Amino acid sequence: MDPLRWDVQLFSESNGRWLVEVPKDRYEEFGHLMEGIPVTYLGTTGGTSLHLGKGRQWTSLSIPVMRKAWSEAIPKQVVVA
């Protein structure tokens, strides 16, 4: 994964790489199920913004800003002639 940008590493779900949400009370059970498979803990959900970082590269986005970008992405790409 090294050649990929850090944000792509976090959110890309290509072959063999998935982003999985696990309830806090089942995290230990999930860890046992994934024994022998490389797993990385990314963080915890909640709050009003998302903070991402790797080394000296950091970003922070509010939930409303991300929701607006997500909901408008496809309509902005569609061209009606």
Buried (B, 14 or more C-beta within 10 A) or exposed (E): EEEEEBEEBBEEEEEEEEEEEBEEEEEEEEEEEEEEEEEEEEEEEEEEEBEBEEEEEEEEEEEEEEEEEEEEEEEEEEEEE
